[in-house]
Amino acid sequence: MKSKKNLTRFTYENAAFEGWRLCISRGGTTFTKYFPDKKFGGPRKSLDAAENALEALKGMLEGAPRVKGKLSPATIKKSEALLSNL
């Protein structure tokens, strides 16, 4: 499987982690979440979970209020909560 924008595939033969990493930067803040194959039941399912999380996060950040060009603390907190609940 090939990496996509904001989603990177990690496959290492000698490492414990195999899966997808979601990484997106908006308004001066970077959000990162890992989606391991073991937890989600395989590469396809972990990719689906990562894509769904990316869409939800983009939707939340798209019209979010900004303070001096940066995301508001409330938006950052909501976005981090969204990612931690997945």
Secondary structure, 3 states (H helix, E strand, C coil): CCCECCEEEEECCCCCCEEEEEEEEECCEEEEEEEEHHHHCCHHHHHHHHHHHHHHHHHHHHCCCEECCEECHHHHHHHHHHHHCC
